Amino acid sequence: MTQQTLAEGTIIGGRFAVEQAVGQGDLGRVYKARDTKNNNLIALRAIGRDEIPDEADVDRLRLRVKEASALTHRNIRSTFGMGVEEKGLVYVSVEWVEGRNLATLLAARNEAGKRFSFKGAYNIIGHVCNALAYAHQKTYHGALSPRSIMVSSSGRVKVSDWGLSTIRTRLANYPGRKKDESAFWAPEVISKPGTATARSDIYSAGALFYMLITGSPPRRPLRAPSTLGFSKDVDAVIARCMAADPMQRYETAEAVKEAISALVKAIETPTSQAVAGAVDDDLGIDVEVDLASIGVPEPGAKFKQPVPTFSASPTAPKPPPPKGPMLSAPGLPVPPSTDLGTDGDVLLGGRASVIDMGAVLSSIGKSEAARWMVQKDKFDHGPFTDRELIQMIMLGEVVYKHNLLNMDTGVRKKLKAWPEFEDVLEKYRIKKKAEEEAAALRKTESAEKRGTAFKLMIAAIVVGAVGLALGIYFVALKPREEKKFDRDEMIAKLDSGEIKLKLGSDPTGAGGGRGGKRRGGGKSGGGGSGEFVPGMSYEEAMAAGVDLGSLTNNAGQKQLTPEVIKNTMDRNVRRFLQCLDGSTNRVDMEIVVGNQGRVIGVSARGKGSSGMKRCCESIVRSVKFPPSSSPQTAASWWFEVDY
């Protein structure tokens, strides 16, 4: 069913003003719109829920759009985000590009009797490979086709539709499955949606190149390009890209680009009538590589055996090993991954520091994804993984005053405001102070040179200071060892009834009279951002307004009361016992729950270590509450181990 066209001036998601409809696609309608928050033009794809009836598919789309929003590359069309309107309309906002997609461009050129030269085709596919090489460090596309390649009016090639591939390949009734669009998809994507990988994109890149040089869609059985006058070396490259077995394809997009570029100067454009037409590359497309500087082997040097059939050839050139996943950026060196000890300790000056990397990584999720952006000198650098960021902190490349952006949540604040990195910053301060003291000592020794006796005296002072410091440290440590907290013993006593667990709520306690408060929509107060982001504290959630773009129709649902919140928390209380570390026997929590039943803000109060509080807050955020008609409901809850 074709959705009704949105009228000019319609506001979507509380911020995007529709200016005009620009096309009805096989998945929703695309509009030219303006972001009222920054006055920037965007492209807005509006998809009716009749097109995505399964809520699980909406969740999959939301996850893929989140991945796509982290991609920033000159050959990738930027994805900004998605939302769901109250009436069920799903919308995805992306970068506005003045230009045409490759499918439209090819159709117009075929109608005019024009075609690309081999060099012109390489120039387009080279940009596509650049985009894939960057994106494959984080995600994949999964459904590349000419319609997902944009050529701007300024000649920039941009890969588009990141995230939509999940829906397009999963929907059995998607119209593109019956068109040439699906001919560009890898066989595993068509037979088993959800199994797409980076090698699926390699298949699509080969199919795109086939279309560019032959003018025909890559429908099987394929007609070998050599039958049209091209070299059989071209057969081998395309056959390897489009091998039915993903493991027989090139390993990386860089390898595809290198294999094609090595053929450009050696291959003459065929004169066969099968690909007849006026060669016309005058599109102003950026030239990514200086073709004159490419070293090209003698024809056939890399392809010693002809391809008997148009299938993957075992003699096709072996691609180079994939490059490392770490990115360098101006002002920030590539993190020295080889300087990691076997236990994950950071190596400083050839020696492992005493910082517990395992504990630090555990506190921030042990994520191997590059999710941190660092702002230095008004520029963003990165992205970096948790481990890479910790290394740069310990090396002094990233300090407390630098802004840090978590691309998973969109939260940006100074490094010193991120509790996950408190221990790392403290360790760096200790390390820096020790280095400064050592440098001062070296300067003193160099300047004085008063003889052996003076040097021995300085050494004695240093040794004595170190010994005193160690003595104080161990004296301070001893009481802790004597009072070591045994969590297992505590749980055993609870199970036997020797000690008891008290539960309660306190609307007039730590919450300052705010318990049970329900808020409606409107502008944010208290300087809040007006939008909820994951990981907010109780205060931030209460200060933020309601994001109307994410609300659904909850008119038939009951209100969520503090008593319901208390009962839900009581049922989950034993999960919090793993957080107790002996620093306190009572934990007070302030909680804000959204209308969908998810926690949008939480703060742990009272005594106790910061680690214990962070652990409890993390568990609260995982608790699911009943949905309600109130945009947000606040309550206080506590539990106490009664010894």
LUMFILO-670349 format. One line per field, with one value per residue (C-alpha): residue number from 0; residue in three letters; x, y, z. Coordinates in Angstrom, 2 decimals. Example, Ala and Ser with C-alpha at 12.3 -4.5 7.8 and 13.67 -1.06 7.14 Angstrom:
// residues 2
seq: [0 1]
type: [ala ser]
px: [12.30 13.67]
py: [-4.50 -1.06]
pz: [7.80 7.14]
//
This chain:
// residues 643
seq: [0 1 2 3 4 5 6 7 8 9 10 11 12 13 14 15 16 17 18 19 20 21 22 23 24 25 26 27 28 29 30 31 32 33 34 35 36 37 38 39 40 41 42 43 44 45 46 47 48 49 50 51 52 53 54 55 56 57 58 59 60 61 62 63 64 65 66 67 68 69 70 71 72 73 74 75 76 77 78 79 80 81 82 83 84 85 86 87 88 89 90 91 92 93 94 95 96 97 98 99 100 101 102 103 104 105 106 107 108 109 110 111 112 113 114 115 116 117 118 119 120 121 122 123 124 125 126 127 128 129 130 131 132 133 134 135 136 137 138 139 140 141 142 143 144 145 146 147 148 149 150 151 152 153 154 155 156 157 158 159 160 161 162 163 164 165 166 167 168 169 170 171 172 173 174 175 176 177 178 179 180 181 182 183 184 185 186 187 188 189 190 191 192 193 194 195 196 197 198 199 200 201 202 203 204 205 206 207 208 209 210 211 212 213 214 215 216 217 218 219 220 221 222 223 224 225 226 227 228 229 230 231 232 233 234 235 236 237 238 239 240 241 242 243 244 245 246 247 248 249 250 251 252 253 254 255 256 257 258 259 260 261 262 263 264 265 266 267 268 269 270 271 272 273 274 275 276 277 278 279 280 281 282 283 284 285 286 287 288 289 290 291 292 293 294 295 296 297 298 299 300 301 302 303 304 305 306 307 308 309 310 311 312 313 314 315 316 317 318 319 320 321 322 323 324 325 326 327 328 329 330 331 332 333 334 335 336 337 338 339 340 341 342 343 344 345 346 347 348 349 350 351 352 353 354 355 356 357 358 359 360 361 362 363 364 365 366 367 368 369 370 371 372 373 374 375 376 377 378 379 380 381 382 383 384 385 386 387 388 389 390 391 392 393 394 395 396 397 398 399 400 401 402 403 404 405 406 407 408 409 410 411 412 413 414 415 416 417 418 419 420 421 422 423 424 425 426 427 428 429 430 431 432 433 434 435 436 437 438 439 440 441 442 443 444 445 446 447 448 449 450 451 452 453 454 455 456 457 458 459 460 461 462 463 464 465 466 467 468 469 470 471 472 473 474 475 476 477 478 479 480 481 482 483 484 485 486 487 488 489 490 491 492 493 494 495 496 497 498 499 500 501 502 503 504 505 506 507 508 509 510 511 512 513 514 515 516 517 518 519 520 521 522 523 524 525 526 527 528 529 530 531 532 533 534 535 536 537 538 539 540 541 542 543 544 545 546 547 548 549 550 551 552 553 554 555 556 557 558 559 560 561 562 563 564 565 566 567 568 569 570 571 572 573 574 575 576 577 578 579 580 581 582 583 584 585 586 587 588 589 590 591 592 593 594 595 596 597 598 599 600 601 602 603 604 605 606 607 608 609 610 611 612 613 614 615 616 617 618 619 620 621 622 623 624 625 626 627 628 629 630 631 632 633 634 635 636 637 638 639 640 641 642]
type: [met thr gln gln thr leu ala glu gly thr ile ile gly gly arg phe ala val glu gln ala val gly gln gly asp leu gly arg val tyr lys ala arg asp thr lys asn asn asn leu ile ala leu arg ala ile gly arg asp glu ile pro asp glu ala asp val asp arg leu arg leu arg val lys glu ala ser ala leu thr his arg asn ile arg ser thr phe gly met gly val glu glu lys gly leu val tyr val ser val glu trp val glu gly arg asn leu ala thr leu leu ala ala arg asn glu ala gly lys arg phe ser phe lys gly ala tyr asn ile ile gly his val cys asn ala leu ala tyr ala his gln lys thr tyr his gly ala leu ser pro arg ser ile met val ser ser ser gly arg val lys val ser asp trp gly leu ser thr ile arg thr arg leu ala asn tyr pro gly arg lys lys asp glu ser ala phe trp ala pro glu val ile ser lys pro gly thr ala thr ala arg ser asp ile tyr ser ala gly ala leu phe tyr met leu ile thr gly ser pro pro arg arg pro leu arg ala pro ser thr leu gly phe ser lys asp val asp ala val ile ala arg cys met ala ala asp pro met gln arg tyr glu thr ala glu ala val lys glu ala ile ser ala leu val lys ala ile glu thr pro thr ser gln ala val ala gly ala val asp asp asp leu gly ile asp val glu val asp leu ala ser ile gly val pro glu pro gly ala lys phe lys gln pro val pro thr phe ser ala ser pro thr ala pro lys pro pro pro pro lys gly pro met leu ser ala pro gly leu pro val pro pro ser thr asp leu gly thr asp gly asp val leu leu gly gly arg ala ser val ile asp met gly ala val leu ser ser ile gly lys ser glu ala ala arg trp met val gln lys asp lys phe asp his gly pro phe thr asp arg glu leu ile gln met ile met leu gly glu val val tyr lys his asn leu leu asn met asp thr gly val arg lys lys leu lys ala trp pro glu phe glu asp val leu glu lys tyr arg ile lys lys lys ala glu glu glu ala ala ala leu arg lys thr glu ser ala glu lys arg gly thr ala phe lys leu met ile ala ala ile val val gly ala val gly leu ala leu gly ile tyr phe val ala leu lys pro arg glu glu lys lys phe asp arg asp glu met ile ala lys leu asp ser gly glu ile lys leu lys leu gly ser asp pro thr gly ala gly gly gly arg gly gly lys arg arg gly gly gly lys ser gly gly gly gly ser gly glu phe val pro gly met ser tyr glu glu ala met ala ala gly val asp leu gly ser leu thr asn asn ala gly gln lys gln leu thr pro glu val ile lys asn thr met asp arg asn val arg arg phe leu gln cys leu asp gly ser thr asn arg val asp met glu ile val val gly asn gln gly arg val ile gly val ser ala arg gly lys gly ser ser gly met lys arg cys cys glu ser ile val arg ser val lys phe pro pro ser ser ser pro gln thr ala ala ser trp trp phe glu val asp tyr]
px: [0.00 1.43 1.46 -0.20 2.22 3.21 2.16 4.69 5.35 4.55 6.79 8.20 9.84 9.24 12.09 12.07 9.96 8.93 9.63 8.80 8.45 11.34 10.48 8.40 10.74 10.17 10.57 8.81 8.78 11.73 11.32 13.48 13.21 14.86 16.15 14.60 17.27 20.17 18.41 20.26 18.69 18.26 16.72 13.91 12.70 9.21 8.17 4.65 4.17 2.31 5.69 7.45 4.68 7.03 8.20 11.37 12.27 11.84 14.28 16.74 16.49 17.09 20.26 21.63 20.86 22.75 25.77 25.48 25.39 28.98 30.28 31.99 33.73 33.82 32.37 29.59 26.26 25.87 23.06 21.70 19.09 15.58 12.38 8.80 5.87 2.83 0.77 3.46 5.32 9.01 11.41 15.15 17.09 20.21 22.48 20.90 22.85 22.18 22.55 21.30 21.72 23.76 20.68 19.11 22.43 23.00 19.45 19.84 23.21 21.92 18.99 21.44 23.65 26.54 28.67 31.61 35.14 37.00 38.90 35.68 34.07 37.13 36.96 33.42 34.07 37.31 35.28 32.83 35.75 37.10 33.76 33.60 37.20 36.40 32.96 34.12 36.13 32.79 29.90 28.77 26.15 24.53 22.41 24.54 23.01 23.11 20.22 22.33 25.23 24.80 26.74 26.47 26.27 29.85 31.07 31.36 30.48 28.67 27.43 23.93 21.14 23.25 20.98 18.08 19.68 18.44 14.83 15.19 16.75 14.47 11.08 9.78 7.38 9.98 9.46 13.21 13.50 11.69 13.80 17.41 18.21 18.44 20.85 23.53 22.99 25.19 23.54 23.76 21.89 19.00 18.80 19.38 18.66 20.68 23.82 25.38 29.06 31.78 32.36 28.73 29.66 32.66 30.19 28.09 31.16 32.01 28.40 28.45 31.69 30.22 27.22 29.44 31.65 29.06 25.93 23.94 22.63 24.51 21.76 22.98 24.11 26.57 28.03 31.80 33.19 35.84 33.07 32.44 36.06 37.56 40.62 40.08 41.90 38.71 36.76 39.03 38.66 34.86 34.53 36.47 34.37 31.14 32.11 29.16 31.31 32.10 35.48 36.62 36.04 38.59 39.18 39.03 37.64 41.22 42.17 39.32 40.40 44.04 43.14 41.06 43.51 46.30 44.31 43.29 46.29 46.77 43.21 41.92 38.24 36.64 35.16 32.63 29.15 27.91 29.01 28.79 28.08 29.89 32.38 31.51 33.17 32.47 30.67 33.19 33.67 36.56 39.62 40.67 43.90 46.45 46.26 49.53 51.36 49.99 52.57 50.91 52.37 52.62 49.27 48.60 51.45 49.12 46.61 48.62 45.70 42.60 39.23 37.51 34.10 32.83 33.21 35.67 39.17 41.77 44.43 42.99 45.45 45.70 44.73 47.07 46.32 43.76 45.15 44.92 41.68 43.21 42.83 45.27 44.17 45.89 47.27 46.66 49.12 48.06 47.70 50.67 48.75 52.00 52.76 50.17 51.26 49.86 47.53 46.30 48.49 49.68 53.43 55.20 58.87 59.10 57.53 53.93 52.24 50.31 46.98 44.47 43.48 41.07 39.11 39.10 37.93 35.28 33.92 33.46 32.12 35.17 33.97 36.16 34.17 35.68 33.13 35.05 35.75 38.25 37.96 41.32 41.91 38.23 38.53 37.19 39.75 39.08 37.11 38.99 38.25 38.18 41.68 43.12 41.64 43.07 46.51 46.35 45.31 48.26 50.60 49.27 47.83 44.31 43.92 41.13 40.15 39.55 35.95 35.01 32.07 30.53 29.15 26.92 24.94 25.70 26.79 29.70 31.45 34.93 37.06 37.15 33.33 33.31 33.38 34.58 37.99 38.50 40.95 42.92 43.21 44.33 46.95 48.18 48.46 50.56 52.72 53.18 54.13 56.67 58.13 58.36 60.09 62.50 63.21 63.86 66.20 68.14 68.44 69.71 72.31 73.48 73.76 75.39 77.99 79.37 81.01 80.15 79.21 76.59 75.12 74.95 73.15 70.57 70.11 69.64 67.01 65.15 65.37 64.24 61.27 60.26 60.63 58.58 55.89 55.79 55.65 52.74 51.03 51.30 50.30 47.22 46.54 46.72 43.45 41.72 43.01 41.80 38.34 38.13 34.51 33.27 30.27 29.67 29.56 27.02 24.75 24.99 23.92 20.99 19.89 20.12 18.19 21.12 20.90 17.94 17.33 15.21 13.42 11.56 10.75 11.24 9.40 10.46 14.03 17.01 14.76 13.97 10.24 10.40 9.42 6.43 6.51 5.18 6.08 4.35 5.77 7.05 10.35 13.21 13.92 16.94 19.22 18.50 19.13 15.48 16.36 16.90 20.15 21.21 23.18 21.64 21.60 18.40 18.97 19.66 16.54 14.36 15.84 15.33 12.03 10.12 11.25 7.83 9.23 9.63 6.24 3.63 -0.09 -0.36 -3.83 -5.09 -2.29 -2.35 -0.22 3.05 3.07 5.98 4.41 4.65 8.27 8.99 7.41 9.37 12.63 11.85 11.59 15.05 16.80 19.04 20.70 22.16 24.00 26.81 27.57 28.14 31.79 31.60 31.70 28.09 25.17 22.45 21.89 19.47 18.40 16.53 14.92 13.16 11.16 9.91 6.53 7.88 8.96 12.70 14.86 15.99 17.76 19.15 21.44 22.76 22.86 24.40 27.54 29.44 32.21 31.82 32.30 29.47 27.18 28.01 27.30 23.89 22.99 23.88 21.57 18.70 19.00 18.50 15.26 12.06 9.00 5.39 4.62 2.40 0.55 2.95 6.01 8.18 7.70 10.18 10.51 13.00 13.85 16.33 17.53 19.62 21.47 20.52 23.46]
py: [0.00 3.39 5.76 9.14 11.93 14.14 17.75 20.57 21.93 18.66 18.26 14.76 13.72 17.14 18.70 17.79 20.08 18.48 20.71 18.42 14.79 13.68 10.06 6.98 4.03 0.33 0.99 4.16 7.65 10.06 13.74 16.81 18.24 20.77 20.15 22.96 22.62 23.60 24.70 22.03 20.23 16.47 13.58 11.95 8.43 7.79 4.12 3.01 0.28 -1.77 -2.06 -3.14 -4.90 -6.89 -4.97 -7.11 -5.69 -2.16 -3.04 -4.48 -1.30 0.81 -1.17 -0.91 2.83 3.30 1.50 3.58 6.87 6.19 6.10 9.33 9.10 11.22 8.32 7.44 9.23 10.23 8.68 10.83 8.66 7.20 7.45 6.19 8.61 8.17 6.77 4.21 5.98 5.01 7.70 7.68 10.94 11.03 13.53 15.53 14.96 16.99 14.48 11.12 7.51 5.25 3.34 6.54 7.65 4.34 4.33 7.86 7.06 3.85 5.75 8.30 5.52 6.35 4.05 4.18 3.40 0.79 3.60 5.50 2.40 1.83 5.41 4.84 1.40 2.68 5.15 2.40 0.24 3.16 3.40 -0.36 -0.57 2.06 0.70 -2.91 -1.95 -1.47 -2.93 -3.99 -2.84 -6.10 -4.92 -2.81 -2.02 0.90 2.53 2.71 4.55 8.33 10.58 14.21 17.17 17.99 14.52 12.91 9.19 8.25 4.83 5.25 3.28 1.99 0.15 -0.32 -3.52 -5.41 -4.67 -4.99 -8.45 -9.82 -8.81 -11.63 -9.21 -6.49 -5.45 -5.18 -8.98 -9.27 -6.62 -6.26 -4.83 -8.30 -9.45 -7.40 -9.20 -12.10 -15.57 -16.04 -12.77 -13.93 -17.48 -16.63 -12.99 -11.92 -13.82 -10.88 -10.15 -7.92 -10.55 -10.12 -6.53 -7.83 -9.82 -6.69 -4.63 -7.17 -7.12 -3.31 -3.35 -5.94 -3.66 -0.61 -2.21 -4.37 -2.25 -5.35 -6.34 -9.28 -11.86 -15.46 -17.13 -14.31 -13.55 -13.39 -9.90 -11.57 -12.49 -8.78 -8.00 -7.53 -9.42 -12.76 -11.16 -9.16 -12.45 -13.71 -10.60 -10.43 -14.21 -14.06 -11.17 -13.00 -16.50 -18.42 -19.45 -16.33 -17.79 -17.84 -14.10 -11.39 -10.86 -7.04 -4.16 -2.82 -6.06 -5.61 -2.05 -3.06 -5.96 -3.69 -0.78 -3.13 -3.87 -0.34 0.69 -2.78 -3.21 -1.47 -0.62 -3.29 -2.32 -5.18 -4.21 -5.99 -3.00 -0.38 3.20 6.48 6.49 9.35 9.77 13.48 13.40 15.40 12.46 12.85 10.89 9.02 7.54 8.97 6.20 7.31 6.40 2.84 0.16 -2.28 -5.73 -7.13 -8.37 -11.81 -11.65 -11.98 -14.25 -17.09 -19.43 -18.59 -18.94 -21.94 -21.06 -17.87 -18.95 -18.30 -19.01 -20.63 -18.74 -15.31 -13.00 -13.48 -10.30 -8.76 -9.41 -6.99 -3.91 -3.36 -2.07 0.89 4.39 7.24 10.86 14.29 14.99 11.47 8.67 5.12 3.40 1.06 -2.23 -4.20 -2.65 -4.72 -7.20 -10.71 -9.80 -6.63 -4.23 -1.04 -1.08 2.12 2.39 -1.37 -2.27 -3.13 -0.57 -1.73 -0.50 -3.35 -3.20 -6.09 -4.23 -1.00 -2.69 -4.54 -1.28 0.17 -2.95 -4.63 -3.31 -4.07 -1.62 1.75 3.92 6.88 10.19 12.61 16.36 18.15 21.62 21.83 18.72 15.21 12.39 8.69 6.54 4.49 1.34 1.24 -0.26 2.29 5.19 3.89 3.61 7.21 8.43 6.63 8.14 11.65 12.02 12.43 14.39 15.31 18.54 16.90 16.28 12.65 11.47 8.02 7.21 4.47 6.93 10.30 11.73 14.19 15.51 16.09 13.05 13.89 13.67 10.03 7.85 4.87 6.46 7.78 4.99 5.49 9.25 8.73 6.24 8.69 11.46 9.18 8.16 11.77 12.91 10.11 11.05 14.71 13.77 11.51 14.29 16.76 14.28 13.81 17.56 17.96 15.24 16.75 20.29 19.55 16.87 17.33 13.97 10.44 11.25 13.77 11.34 8.60 10.96 11.79 8.09 7.39 10.09 8.69 5.10 6.22 8.12 5.14 2.83 5.21 5.40 1.62 1.28 3.70 1.90 -1.53 -0.21 1.34 -1.82 -4.21 -3.18 -3.63 -7.16 -7.90 -6.57 -8.33 -8.61 -12.13 -11.79 -15.54 -15.80 -12.97 -14.64 -17.97 -16.25 -14.66 -18.04 -19.62 -16.78 -15.78 -12.27 -10.61 -8.38 -5.25 -3.55 -0.28 2.92 6.44 9.13 11.79 10.59 10.94 12.00 15.25 14.80 13.90 10.23 9.20 12.32 11.91 14.41 15.29 16.58 20.04 21.83 20.65 22.35 22.96 23.38 19.87 18.90 18.07 14.56 11.36 9.51 6.17 6.30 9.47 10.12 10.72 14.50 14.56 12.52 14.76 17.88 16.64 17.09 14.32 13.40 13.50 11.89 8.59 8.48 5.90 5.82 4.66 5.98 2.56 1.79 2.29 4.79 3.54 4.18 4.19 1.10 -0.80 0.33 -0.86 -4.27 -4.73 -3.78 -6.07 -9.03 -8.22 -7.46 -10.54 -9.37 -6.43 -8.64 -9.17 -5.44 -5.30 -4.92 -4.25 -0.45 -0.18 -2.43 -0.14 1.12 3.94 4.35 7.13 5.92 7.53 5.16 6.10 5.34 2.25 0.71 1.29 3.12 6.50 7.79 6.36 7.52 5.58 7.62 7.48 5.70 3.07 2.93 4.42 0.97 -0.47 2.40 2.08 -1.66 -1.08 1.63 -0.72 -3.44 -0.97 0.07 -3.56 -3.98 -3.92 -2.11 -2.16 0.45 3.31 6.35 8.72 9.88 9.41 8.30 8.83 6.88 6.05 2.50 1.02 -2.29 -3.07 -6.13 -6.36 -7.98]
pz: [0.00 -1.03 1.91 1.76 0.81 3.75 3.19 3.03 6.51 8.30 11.36 11.89 15.13 16.61 14.57 10.83 8.62 5.30 2.28 -0.65 -1.71 -3.93 -4.68 -3.88 -3.38 -2.83 0.90 1.99 0.49 0.49 1.35 1.28 4.80 7.08 10.59 12.61 15.31 13.05 9.82 7.79 4.83 5.26 3.35 5.31 4.47 5.85 6.05 6.91 9.49 6.88 5.15 8.38 10.33 12.58 15.66 15.69 12.26 13.62 16.41 13.88 11.82 14.92 15.71 12.17 11.96 15.21 13.67 10.50 12.43 13.56 9.96 8.88 5.50 2.33 0.30 2.79 2.98 6.62 8.66 11.50 13.23 13.22 15.17 15.33 15.19 17.42 14.51 13.73 10.90 10.94 9.73 9.01 8.56 6.39 4.67 1.83 -1.41 -4.55 -7.36 -8.67 -7.69 -9.96 -11.16 -12.51 -13.97 -15.79 -17.18 -18.53 -20.12 -21.71 -23.19 -24.62 -26.03 -23.72 -21.61 -19.21 -20.24 -18.19 -16.51 -15.77 -14.29 -12.09 -10.86 -9.52 -8.06 -6.47 -4.38 -3.44 -2.28 -0.23 1.59 2.19 3.42 6.08 7.01 7.32 10.39 12.17 10.17 6.68 4.14 3.04 0.10 -2.25 -5.63 -8.12 -6.25 -3.06 -4.77 -5.00 -7.41 -6.25 -8.58 -7.57 -8.61 -5.18 -5.02 -1.80 -0.65 0.78 2.51 5.42 7.81 5.38 4.03 7.09 6.16 2.40 2.55 5.28 3.84 1.62 -0.12 -0.76 -4.43 -5.03 -4.79 -8.13 -9.82 -10.93 -7.48 -5.91 -8.67 -6.89 -3.55 -2.50 -2.67 1.11 1.65 -0.55 0.82 4.51 5.39 8.40 7.34 5.48 6.16 4.74 2.04 0.96 0.10 -1.91 -4.05 -4.60 -5.53 -8.24 -9.50 -9.66 -11.63 -14.02 -14.63 -15.20 -17.84 -19.65 -19.28 -18.26 -14.82 -13.23 -13.76 -13.76 -15.88 -16.40 -19.78 -19.36 -20.13 -22.33 -24.79 -25.18 -26.00 -22.53 -21.31 -19.56 -16.65 -16.12 -16.02 -13.24 -11.06 -11.36 -10.93 -7.69 -6.39 -7.27 -6.15 -4.69 -1.71 0.39 1.40 -2.26 -2.63 -2.01 1.69 1.68 -0.35 -0.67 -2.45 -4.95 -5.68 -6.14 -8.47 -10.74 -10.69 -11.79 -14.97 -15.90 -18.01 -19.50 -20.72 -23.80 -24.10 -26.32 -29.65 -29.76 -30.82 -27.71 -25.62 -28.34 -27.45 -27.13 -24.27 -21.95 -18.58 -18.30 -14.96 -12.93 -10.58 -8.13 -9.19 -6.08 -7.46 -9.88 -12.46 -14.06 -10.86 -10.66 -11.38 -13.82 -14.53 -18.02 -19.36 -17.94 -15.44 -12.43 -14.23 -15.73 -16.47 -18.52 -16.85 -18.51 -17.09 -15.54 -11.93 -9.13 -10.42 -8.11 -10.02 -9.33 -7.56 -3.82 -1.96 0.58 4.25 5.68 7.31 11.06 12.53 14.37 12.96 13.19 13.31 13.27 16.70 18.00 17.24 16.45 19.85 20.38 20.45 20.52 23.88 25.72 28.34 28.38 31.22 29.55 31.54 29.88 29.29 30.24 29.45 28.90 32.27 33.07 35.28 38.30 36.93 36.79 33.12 33.57 36.22 34.21 31.03 33.01 34.38 30.88 29.23 27.63 24.27 21.27 19.14 18.24 20.07 21.53 19.77 21.33 20.76 20.59 19.20 18.19 16.00 16.64 16.40 16.32 16.75 19.37 21.34 25.15 25.27 22.80 24.76 28.04 26.45 25.18 28.63 30.22 27.62 28.27 24.76 26.17 29.43 31.81 29.98 26.58 25.54 25.03 22.88 23.33 19.87 21.30 23.42 21.81 25.19 25.05 28.16 29.51 30.26 33.97 34.05 32.88 36.05 33.97 33.60 37.16 38.03 34.79 35.32 38.91 37.76 35.13 37.74 39.96 37.00 35.87 39.36 39.61 36.23 37.26 40.49 38.60 36.09 38.90 40.52 37.30 36.86 40.40 39.94 36.64 38.00 41.32 40.57 44.08 44.28 45.19 48.75 47.66 45.15 47.75 50.08 47.42 46.70 50.40 50.62 47.65 48.95 52.37 50.89 48.83 51.85 53.99 51.33 51.03 54.80 55.04 52.18 53.77 57.21 55.61 53.63 56.60 58.26 54.91 54.67 58.18 57.30 53.96 52.89 52.04 49.70 49.47 53.25 53.41 50.82 52.69 55.92 54.10 52.76 56.23 57.88 60.10 58.69 56.96 53.96 54.41 51.51 51.25 49.40 50.70 48.76 51.27 51.81 49.52 46.67 48.40 48.08 44.38 44.74 42.70 40.53 36.98 34.27 31.05 27.76 27.05 27.05 29.17 32.41 34.55 31.58 30.29 26.68 26.04 24.88 26.81 26.26 27.73 30.95 32.39 36.11 38.08 37.97 34.22 33.48 35.67 34.06 30.51 28.71 26.98 23.44 21.76 18.63 20.46 22.25 21.28 21.97 25.56 26.27 27.26 29.67 33.43 35.25 36.70 40.47 42.96 44.54 41.23 40.86 44.43 43.84 40.62 42.33 45.29 42.91 41.53 44.82 44.88 41.66 43.60 46.11 43.57 43.81 47.57 48.52 52.26 51.93 53.12 54.06 52.67 49.12 48.25 44.61 42.83 39.61 36.62 34.36 30.86 29.37 27.58 30.88 30.47 32.99 31.63 34.73 37.98 40.80 43.80 47.03 50.45 51.55 49.59 47.02 43.55 42.03 44.10 43.10 39.40 39.62 41.23 38.70 35.85 37.20 37.67 34.00 32.95 34.93 32.82 34.23 32.95 30.26 31.31 30.07 31.87 29.92 33.00 36.63 39.47 42.71 45.49 46.60 49.05 50.42 53.49 54.74 58.45 60.25]
//
